[in-house]
Amino acid sequence: MTEGPRTRRRDRTGIGRRLLLRGALALPLAACAETDANTTTPTRTDPVSGTRVDPAAAEEFFAGLERKYDARLGVYALATGTAVALAYHADDRFAFCSTFKMPAVAAVLEQRALSYLDTVVRYTRADVNSISPITQDHIETGMTVRELCDAAIRYSDGTAGNLLMRDIGGPAQLTGYLRSLGDTVGRMDQYEPELNSDPPGDPRDTTTPRAIAGVYQQIVLRNALPPEKQALVREWLQRSTTGANTIRAGVPGDWTVANKTGHGDYGRANDIAVVWPPASAPLVLAVMTDRAGFDAAPPYAMIAEVAKYVAAQLHR
């Protein structure tokens, strides 16, 4: 689901609003830190694709979306084929919400043999205390670990996410898994539904767009999981039933999208995705948002606008 309250806006001229273009991944992975985190370039033209991105124009576009939707926006986008990246508030903390469920599934797969997916997990009605469209119908029979993974990623089932996080030992162990991927930023502290309602400025259950993009890249595109387990995660992400109005709505219809959404209180809406343009290297895109007010509506259309802009800038 979503994060905590809205945090204080940065000064418009500060690094918090600066849009950065970097080469070579620029993700928070110790093994991949190939560029200076403070490097800023005015423009970059890729020698292969000819992609040219104007940082000033991109920054104004993203800032304009913040004004239009009265929301805080964080973006990290990477064209893996050209190493061109866009970043806006990419190092500010936002609540995980339900985007934690994909790395939770990956952590289970990393720890267990594939045969473990057939293990039946029993739970009670008291365990179903979050939005749980799948697990709520299987209280009497329980569900296999495979079914819980499918429910957590494809349907964003809260109880499934909780049961999987318990399987690996709880939120602290999920944080440990993030650290094993080179993510020194993201932290999990609670289960659903509490993790979606942390107040603004609370660091619990938060990550940054840059950090979570790195985690998704490691799991979906790199070697965090062996091929047969990675294929399962990709399939679940590609068959997601959530996010039709976010990144999927913003990229061209013939692109393949593997995404996980999240939303929560304080107008939080997130979508993290790996997207494949036809016959091209994939893009990694993390879009995270929140708004003032506990009952504020999530700005889903804002995420679609970001995705459309990023697709045009990084793939042309």
C-alpha positions, 0 to 999 in steps of 0.5 A: 500500500503506501507510505507515511505523511508528506515530508517538507518540500525542498528549496526549488534551487537545491539539490533536492530538485536537481535533475541529474543525468548520469552514465553507468547505472548510477544506482545505490549498489556498492558493486555498481557505483561507477559515477560520482553521486554529485555529478551533474551534466547539462546535457548528454547525447548518447553516441549510439541512439542519439538520445538527448535529454535537457536536464533543465527542461526535464526538471521544469516538467517534473516541477510542473507536475508537482504544482499541477497535482499538488504532490511531492514527486520522486523519479529515477529512470535508467535506460539500461542500454545507453546508461542515460538516467533521469533523477528527480528527488531521487534520494528523498525518502518515500514510503514503500507501501506495497512495493515491498512485496516484490523484494519480499517474494524475491527474499523467499525465493532466494532462501528456499528451494523451488519445491518449497513453493508447494508448501501450504501456509495456514493462517486465521481470520485475524491475520487478514487485517489488510486489503486482501482480495485473494487470501480472504477467500482461502482462510479455511484451506490455506494457500501454498507459498507459490499462491501467496507470491502470486497474490502478493505481486499480481493482486497486491494482497496485504495478507500474502505480503505479511505472511511472506515477510514472516516466512523470512523472519520479519521486517528486519530480515527483509531489510537485511535482504535489501542490504545483501543487494547493495541497498543501504537506504531502504528499511522495513519496520512494520507489517501491513496495514501499519506500514502504509500510515507512518506520519510524514517525515517518519523514516520507518518503512521508507526507501528512495526512488534510486534505491528501489530502482536498484533493487528491482534491477538487481532482481528482475534483470541481474543475478540476484536470483537464479534464472528459473526463480527470476523468471517466476518474478518476471511473470508475476510482475508482467501479469500484475492486475494493478497499475493500469492507470500508472506506468502502464498507462503512460508507456506505448501499448506495445511495450512489455511492463513488469511492475509493482504498485503501492498506495497508502495514506497521505496520498501516496502512490508508487509504481516501480517497473522494468519496461521493455520497448520492442527490440530494445534494452529495458528501462528501469523506472521508479515513480514515488509520490505523496500529498498533504493530508491523511485522506488525500487522494493518490495522484495516479495520473501523475505517475502516468504522465511521468512514464510518458515523459520518461519513455519519450526522453529515454527511448527515441 
